[in-house]
Amino acid sequence: MEPQKLVLNFVLTIELFFVSLFKIKKNRVTFISLTSNKLSGDFKLIYDQLDPEVFDIKLCMIHYNKKLYGQFLYFINCIKQLYLINTSRVVILQDNNYVVSKFKRKGVIVLQVWHACGAIKKFGNVIERQYSINNYDYVLATSSYWQDPYSQAFGIEPSHVLPIGMPRTDKLFKEDIVAEKRAKMLSRYPQLAGKKVILYAPTFRGNIYKGFSTIPFDAKKMIDELGEDYVVLYKYHPLLGNVMLAKNDRIINMNHIDVHTLFCVSDYLISDYSSVVFDFMILEKPLIFFTPDLKSYIEEVGTFVDIEKLGCPVCYDEEAIIKCIQNNDFSDSHIKELKDTFFDMQDGKSTERVAAFLKEQIKK
């Protein structure tokens, strides 16, 4: 074990002894994040549903980075985490959490919201990690399909994977909100009006310890062969930073725009092992997998979902994507089947269900 981890464990062990003398506050709900220092996404939606007169709400949020000062801030944050975790009735996570896995006391309930609507690539306890994930009590999911994979990844009972939906998908199930977002995008980017819009949104390769990388994608070839009626938007995973493709009037950088907003204006999605493919299924639009490294990816990382059996086009080069679009190799009924497989709840009320679950926990 690294010296800094030994020091952290020593400090947290001593702290836990004293914190254990405090009672758990039965109505305290604590949000913990290591990827953002402010509420957004699922966290913001859940937070807004909680009545501050009923819940004692605490936030413990930081944007983690590996630089020396970032490591120091993380050390201090872990001390704060331990106190809030072990004096809260419910702790809500959206990332994996070291303090919870090693230092959670009995009587604290941990709800893992996670940051995806599913998982093509394997993660969590089923891959090599620096520490094992432990002490989670419940995990949100969009479908019972994920009960076994999430059970393996998070180390919990399958019955504790709750297929009550993810709050951030609620707006995608509401046609009026989707139409409104589309109209705003067309107003902001009038060059998209009347065009067939292709969104390229891949995930990263690698990890936080070994670094991140991308695969090449020839967007110029796409628009040249498809013609003037087509536009390519691209959005890379936030961990990759502002990766840029070829400069062209019909190849537009959208790394700064929320991916759900981009869905509303897109006619096609090209992705790979990213969980955004599941969110896109809600809109029942054509989905294409671009996975030139599929064989090596399966061998090195592994997948929970066999994308070749999903029934969507799986392409290994740009030429195959172009032919797929030109030939309209898509089935509306099949996309609807996928949507029904990966989303048990399609009423746009997942946030309400999560809030009801939290109220139930503090009443026990």
N, C-alpha and C positions, 0 to 999 in steps of 0.2 A: 504494500500500500504506500502511496506517495506521502512524503512528510506533511504536506499541507492538509491531506485528508486525515492523517493521524491526529494532527492538532485540532482540526474541526470536530472529529469524533470525540476527542477528550473534552473539549469545551461543551459540546452538546450533551454529553452524558452527565456532566456536572450540572448543567442547566436543567436538564430533565428532572433530576432529583428534586430541585427546588420548585420547579413548575408543578410537579405532581402534588405538591402541598395545596395548590389552588384547586377550587372546584371547577368543573366544566360548566360554562354558562349555557343553560339549556336552550336559549334562543339565539346564540351567537352563530353566525354564518360567515366564514372567512373565504375570500377569493384569493387564490395564489397563482401567480404567473411568473415565468422566467423569460418570456418572449415579448412582453409588452409592459410598459410602466403606466399604462392607462387602460381603462375599460373599453373594450371593443368587441365586435362579433357576438358570440354566444354569451360571454360574460356580461356585456352591456345589456343585452336583451333580458337575461335572467335578473340582473340587478334591478332593472326598471320595474320588474314585476313584483319585487319584494317590498312589502309595506314596512317602512322604518319604525313604525309603532309596534310592529309584531316581531321584527327581526333586529337583532343587534349586529349590524353589518360591518365587517372589517375588510380592508384591502391590504394585501402584501404583494406588491407587484414591482418587478424590475426587468430591465432588458439586459439579459446576460451577455457578456462578451468575454473572450479568453485573455484579453490584455491584463497586465498586472493590476491596474487600478480596478478593472472590472472584476477580477478575482477577489480583491479586497472587499468590494461592495457586495459580492455574492456571499462572502464569509459573514459579513454583518447581517445581511438579509436572512441567512440561515438561522441566526440567533433569534431574529424577530419571528421567523416562520415557526420555530419550535414553540415559542410562547403562544402564538395565536392558534396554531394547530391543536395544541394540547389543552387549550381552554375553550375550544369551540365545540358545539354540538355537531355541526356539519362543516366540512372543508370541501371547497370546490376547486378542482384542478383542471387545467387544459393542456398541461405538459406532464411528463413523468417527473417525480419528485423524490429526491434523495432523503429529505428529512422525514417525510411520511413513511417511506419504505424502511427506515431504520429506527425512528424515534417516536412513533405514534402510540399513545396510551389507549387503554381500553375505554370504551364509551364514546369515542370520537368516530363519527361516520364520514367517510371520504367518498365523494362523488366525482368520478372522472368524466368530465364533459368531452375531453379530447378535442382535437382540432380538425377532424375529418368526418365525412359521412360514410366511411368505410375504409377498407385497406386492401389494395391489390398486393402491394409488397409486404413481406413479413417484417415485423418489428417487435419491440418489447422483449419479453422473456424468451421468445423463440429464436432470437439472434444473439450474437455475441455482444455483451454489454459490460460496462464498468461496474455495475451493481445490479442485483436482482430487484425487480419491481415487487413490492409486498405491501400489504396493509390497505389496499383499496377495497372498498365495500360494494360500490355500484359503479357501473359505466353506462353512459347514455349510448343508444344506438338507434339507427333508423329502421332496423328490420331484425327479426329473429334470425335471419341468415347469419348475423355476426356473433351470435351467442357462443359458438364454439371457437372461432378465431380469436375473439376478444378475451374469452376465458383463458386461452393459452397465453396470449400476449400480456395480459394484466394480472394473471395469477388469481382469478376469482372464480366462483361457481358460475356455470352458464346461466343459471336462473337469476343471477344478479346483474346480468347484462340486460338493461331495460330498453326494449324496443318502442319507446314512447316518442321518438323523433328528436331531431336537433333543432333548437330555436332558430338558427340562422337560415333554415330552409323555409320558414313560414312564408316569407314574402314571395318566394318562387312559386308557391302554390296559389298565389292570388293574382289572377289575370290582370286586374286593373293596375296593380303595382308594377307588374312586368311591363305593361303597355306604357305606363308613365315613365319608367326608367328608359325604355327604348326611345321615347319621344325626346327626352332630355339629351340622350347621347347623340341623336340625329341632329338636334339643334346645336350641340357643341361641336360635332364633327359632320358638317353638311356633306362632305365628300363621300359619306357612307350611304347617303340616300340613293335608292334605286340600284344598289350594288348587292351582289351575293357576298356576304361577309364570312370569312373563314377565321376562326380563332385558334391560334396555336398556343397551348398552355401546358408545357411539360413539367415534370418534377425534376429534382436534382439527382445526380449520382454522387456516391461518397457519403461522408458523415461529418459531424462537427469536429471529430478528433483527427480525421485524416484529410479533411478538406472536401470541397464540393467541385463538381464539374458538370458540363453539359455535353450533349451530342450535337453534331452539325445538323443544320436544317436549312435547305436551300429554298427560301421563300421567293427569291427572284425567279427561279425556274418555275415555281408554281404559278405565279401571276402571268409570266410570259406565255406559258402554254395554255392556261385557262382563258386568258383574254381580258379585255377591258372591263368586263362586267364583274370581275372579282377583285376583292380587297382582302389582304391578310393583316389581321391584328395579332400581336403577340404579347404574351404576359408570362414571364418566367417566375419560378418559385421565389418568394421573398429572400430565402437564404442565399440565392445566387446573385443578389444585387441587381443592378440595372444592365443586364446583358442586352446587347443590341444586335439586330440582324441587318442585312443590307439596306442602305438608304435608298428609298424610293417613295414616290407619292402614294403608292398603293400598298406599302408595307409600313404599318404604323405601330410605334412603340406604345404599349398600354401598360407598362410595368407599374405605373402610378395609379391605375384605376382598379377598383374592386372587381374581382373576377365575376361575381354574380351580376354586376351591372353589365359587364361585357357579354355575359350569356344572353341578356335581353335583346341585344342588337345583333347577335351572331346567328348565322344560318347553319354553320357546321362547327364542330369542335374537333381538333386534332390534339391528342394527348398520348400519354404512354402509361406509366404506372401510378400516375397521380390520382388521388381520391376525388379530384374535381370532376372526374367523369361521372360519378354517381350523382352529384348535384345537377349536372347538365341533363341527366336522364329525366328529371322532373319536367323539363320543357318539351320532351319528346321530339327532339331534333336529331339530325344525323350525327353520329359519333364515329370517329375514325381513330384507330390505334396506330401510332407510328413508333415501331419498336425494332429498329435494326439490330439492337443488341439483346434481343429477347433470350436467346440461348444462354449467353454468358451471364445475363442478369439473373435468370432462374438458378443457375449454378452457384453464383456468388451471393445473392441476396435471398432469393426464394420468393414465392408468391402465395397468397391465400386464395387468389382467384385465377383460374386458367382463362386468360383473355381470349385465347383461341377458341374457347367453347362458348363465349358470350353471344356469338352470332353477328357481331359487328365486324366491319372490314379491319383486318390486321395487315398493315403494310410495312415493308422493310426498306423501301426507298421512296423518294418523292414521285417518281414516275408512276408507281402503283397508286399513290394517293390521287394523282391527277386523273388517271383512268377511272378510279372509283367514283370520283365526283362527276366526271363526264358521262359515265354510264348510269349514274343515279342508283348505285348498288346499295340501296337502303330499304328497309321495310318499316313502315309506320307501326304496324301491329307488333312487330318484334320489339321495337323500342318501348312500347307500352308494356309489354311483358316484363322487360328488364326493370322498368319503373316500379311495377307491382311487386317484383321480387325484392328489390332493395329498399322499398319504402312501404312499411305496414300502415303508417298513418299519413294521409294525404289531405288533411283538412286545414292545414296552416295554423294549428293550435298547439304546437309542440311546446312553445314557451309557457303556455298556461299549464300544461301537464307537468312540466318540470317544477314550476312554482308550487303546484299542489303537492307534489312529492316532497318538496322541502318542508312545507307546512306540516305534512304528516310526520316527518322525522322529528321535528321539535316538539310535537305533541306526545310522542311516545314516552 
